[in-house]
Amino acid sequence: GAGGGLIYKFDKTGKFLMKWGRPAGGAEPARGELNQPHTLAMDSAGRLFVGSRSCNCVQIFDQNGKFIDQWMQFSGPSGVFIDKADNLYVADSESGASNTTTHPGGWRRRTCSSVWHQAASSAWATPSP
């Protein structure tokens, strides 16, 4: 992609409230910066989970755009979904046979409550087909 990426926040009437991120591409982003955000989901606590194709990560922000954490267990997060039990599911479109050492499988599942702890990759479940 062209790079860069902004998150825009609107109220329920469509009124613009705020934005955060970076408007242009460039070097790989630092933790908490956005470059090519691709997918969004919100958990029951109101935290925003952003799948980024540039840094191959899921970044977590509060409602005001404050960075909370970043999870790096991915090769290309192209879809995120959070169920009613706050389990986060991530479609990892770039994982596969050629990179199974660092990014096995095709999707991941994690409990959103673990966002408050720096979780090791063992906290992720890679389901069997």
Secondary structure per residue as TSV (DSSP state, phi and psi in degrees):
chain	resnum	aa	ss	phi	psi
A	1	G	-	360.0	-179.6
A	2	A	-	-76.3	-18.7
A	3	G	-	90.1	174.0
A	4	G	-	78.5	168.2
A	5	G	E	173.8	133.7
A	6	L	E	-126.6	147.3
A	7	I	E	-106.8	126.5
A	8	Y	E	-106.9	136.3
A	9	K	E	-115.4	131.0
A	10	F	E	-126.7	154.4
A	11	D	-	-83.3	-179.2
A	12	K	T	-67.7	-14.9
A	13	T	T	-93.0	-4.2
A	14	G	-	96.2	3.7
A	15	K	-	-73.2	129.2
A	16	F	E	-65.0	132.0
A	17	L	E	-109.9	-45.9
A	18	M	E	-170.0	170.5
A	19	K	E	-145.5	157.2
A	20	W	E	-149.7	161.1
A	21	G	E	126.4	-157.2
A	22	R	E	-130.9	131.0
A	23	P	S	-75.9	-16.8
A	24	A	S	-131.7	157.5
A	25	G	-	-72.4	-162.4
A	26	G	-	145.0	-150.3
A	27	A	S	-61.7	163.3
A	28	E	-	-53.9	137.8
A	29	P	-	-71.9	152.7
A	30	A	-	-80.4	169.9
A	31	R	T	-55.8	129.7
A	32	G	T	90.1	-6.6
A	33	E	-	-95.6	157.3
A	34	L	-	-113.4	135.0
A	35	N	S	-148.6	111.9
A	36	Q	S	64.8	52.5
A	37	P	E	-62.8	135.4
A	38	H	E	-118.5	-27.3
A	39	T	E	-152.9	148.2
A	40	L	E	-131.6	148.8
A	41	A	E	-154.5	151.2
A	42	M	E	-120.8	136.8
A	43	D	-	-90.0	179.3
A	44	S	T	-67.8	-18.1
A	45	A	T	-88.6	-0.2
A	46	G	-	84.8	13.1
A	47	R	-	-83.3	140.4
A	48	L	E	-98.0	124.0
A	49	F	E	-103.2	122.1
A	50	V	E	-118.7	117.8
A	51	G	E	-83.6	123.5
A	52	S	E	-114.3	125.7
A	53	R	T	-80.3	-20.3
A	54	S	T	-74.7	-47.1
A	55	C	T	-97.6	2.8
A	56	N	T	52.0	52.2
A	57	C	E	-145.8	170.6
A	58	V	E	-114.8	123.3
A	59	Q	E	-105.7	145.0
A	60	I	E	-118.1	131.9
A	61	F	E	-129.7	156.3
A	62	D	-	-85.6	-177.1
A	63	Q	T	-66.2	-16.5
A	64	N	T	-103.1	10.3
A	65	G	S	84.7	7.6
A	66	K	-	-75.8	128.3
A	67	F	E	-67.5	134.6
A	68	I	E	-110.4	-50.3
A	69	D	E	-162.8	169.8
A	70	Q	E	-142.3	131.2
A	71	W	E	-111.9	128.7
A	72	M	-	-110.2	20.2
A	73	Q	-	-81.8	23.1
A	74	F	-	-123.9	165.6
A	75	S	S	-115.3	-17.3
A	76	G	-	178.4	74.8
A	77	P	E	-66.1	110.2
A	78	S	E	-109.1	-4.5
A	79	G	E	-160.6	136.8
A	80	V	E	-129.9	146.9
A	81	F	E	-145.5	138.9
A	82	I	E	-121.1	122.5
A	83	D	-	-84.5	-179.3
A	84	K	T	-64.3	-21.5
A	85	A	T	-92.5	11.3
A	86	D	-	62.7	33.5
A	87	N	E	-88.0	130.8
A	88	L	E	-96.2	127.2
A	89	Y	E	-113.1	133.9
A	90	V	E	-125.9	122.8
A	91	A	E	-82.8	119.8
A	92	D	E	-106.8	93.1
A	93	S	T	-72.5	-14.4
A	94	E	T	-104.5	-4.6
A	95	S	-	-76.6	158.3
A	96	G	S	165.5	-165.1
A	97	A	G	-60.4	-31.7
A	98	S	G	-78.6	-14.7
A	99	N	G	-137.6	41.6
A	100	T	T	-71.6	-15.9
A	101	T	T	-68.7	-45.3
A	102	T	T	-98.8	-25.3
A	103	H	S	-138.6	69.1
A	104	P	-	-71.9	155.7
A	105	G	S	78.2	-169.9
A	106	G	S	-125.8	-13.5
A	107	W	E	-150.9	160.9
A	108	R	E	-130.1	156.4
A	109	R	E	-135.2	139.6
A	110	R	E	-152.3	150.4
A	111	T	E	-81.3	129.0
A	112	C	G	-63.4	-26.5
A	113	S	G	-63.3	-19.2
A	114	S	G	-77.0	0.7
A	115	V	G	-61.5	-24.7
A	116	W	G	-82.3	-3.8
A	117	H	S	-124.3	139.8
A	118	Q	-	-71.5	103.3
A	119	A	-	-90.8	140.0
A	120	A	-	-76.7	162.4
A	121	S	G	-60.8	-19.5
A	122	S	G	-68.2	-12.7
A	123	A	G	-74.6	-11.8
A	124	W	S	-90.7	143.1
A	125	A	B	-104.5	127.4
A	126	T	-	-106.5	101.6
A	127	P	-	-62.8	152.0
A	128	S	-	-77.6	148.9
A	129	P	-	-66.4	360.0
